[in-house]
Amino acid sequence: MLMPSIFGENLFDEFFGDWDREMRRMDRQLYGKNAAREMKTDVHEHEDHFEVDIDLPGFKKEDITLELQNGYLTVTAAKGLDKDETTKKGKVIRQERYAGTMQRSFYVGDALTEADIGAKLEHGVLSLNIPKKEERKIPEKKVIMIEG
């Protein structure tokens, strides 16, 4: 069967081609470019505490900072590379290792202090033990009756 020449041989490929290319580009923008700076995290809930495991491969204990402020626990990991272009291994031609800062915050509540949270780094995984504490109760509003 002959088709009019305005459609060409691959009507649907031409129609959906731009859309498909655009969707693949968007996927790369959302995940591909920034995936190296992501802190992949698992959170497990227990009766009395939460366990938080954060993947930080290649980071040392000295590179990681934990800060508790206004009920938010902020995990910051900073890693710099030596700027020296020649090492004992020879001149650096290409370097693809990550250098920079990553940061992530979690709301843990106003009732916790720094002493309550436990942290340890093993095999590139930062493990946090965050206890559950009762939130401070807001005082109940009391109404005074007016006579008259």
N, C-alpha and C positions, 0 to 999 in steps of 0.2 A: 504494500500500500504506500502510496506517495504522500508525503506530508508537505505542507506549504514551506517555503524556504525561510520564512521568518522565524520558525521554531528551531531549525538546525537539527542535528542528530541527537543531541543530548539535552533535551528540554529541561528535565528535572535537575540534572547536574549543574546547569547554568543557573537555574532558579535558586537552588539551595546552596550552591557553592560558596557564595559570599557569606551567607549566614553561618555555614559550618566553619569557615575560616575564622570568622569573628568570634564564635563560641570557643574555639581552641585558643585564640589569642587571649580572651578574657580569662580562661582557666589558668593560663600561664601567668597572667597578671596577678590573679588572686592567690595562687599557691606557689608557683614555680620560682619567681624572683625572690619572694620573701620567706621561702621555706627554710633557708639556712638560719634565719633569725628567730625561728619559732621555738618556744619552750613547750615541748609536748608534755602534757601533764595528765596523770591519773589521780582521781580522788576516790578514796574508799571511806565509807561511813561505818563506824562501829557504835556500840551503845554509849560509850563515854568519850570517844575521841574520833577525829578524822585522821586518815593517813593520806599524805599528798606525796606522790613520786613525780619528780620533774627530771626529764632527760637533759643533761648538760655534759655531753661527751667532750673530752679534751679540756675541760675547765678544772683548775686546781681549787683547793679550799680557799686560798688567798684571793682568787678572782671573783668570789661570790660574796654578795652582801645581802643580809636580811634586815629589814627595817620594819618596825611596827609603829604606825602613826594613825591616829583617829580611827582605830578599828580596822585598818587595812594593813595586811602583811605584804610588803613589796619585796620581791626577789629580783636582784640585779646581778647579772653576770657580765663582766667586762674582760675582754681578752685582746691583748695587743701583740703584734709580731715585731720581731727585731727589724729595725730599719736598715741594718747593715746588709748590704747586697752580696758580700762575700763571706762565706763561713768556712769552717774547716772541711765541709763537704764540697766546697767549690762555689763558683759564682751562681747566684740564683737567676735562672732564666724565666721560670714561670712559677707562681705561687698561688695555689687555690685554697689555702686554708683560711678559715674564717677569722677575721679580726674586727672587733667592734663591741657594741654593748647591746644586751637584750634585757628586757624588763617586763615583769608581769606582776599584777596585784590581785590579792584575794581578800574579800571582806571576811574577817574572822570575829568581829564583834568588839565592842568597847570594853567588855569585862576581862579580856586577856591582857597579860603583861608579857614582857620579853622572857621572863623566867619560866613561864608556862609552856612555851613552845620548844620542842626538841628538834634538833636537826643533825643529820649526818650525811656525808658524801662517800659513796662507795661505788666503784666501777662506773663512774660517769652519771650516777643517778643520785640526785639530792632527795633524801627522804625526810619529810617533816611530820612530826607528831603534834597535832593541834587538839587540845582537850576541849570538850564541850563545857561551857559554863553558862549558868543562868544569866540572862540579861538583867541589868538593873531595872527594877520595877519603878515606873513613874508613880509618884504619890497620887493617891486617889483624890479627886477634887471634892472638896467639902463645901456645902452650901450653907450659908447663914440666913436664917429666916428673919424677915423684917416684920416687926409688930405694927399693927395699926389698921 
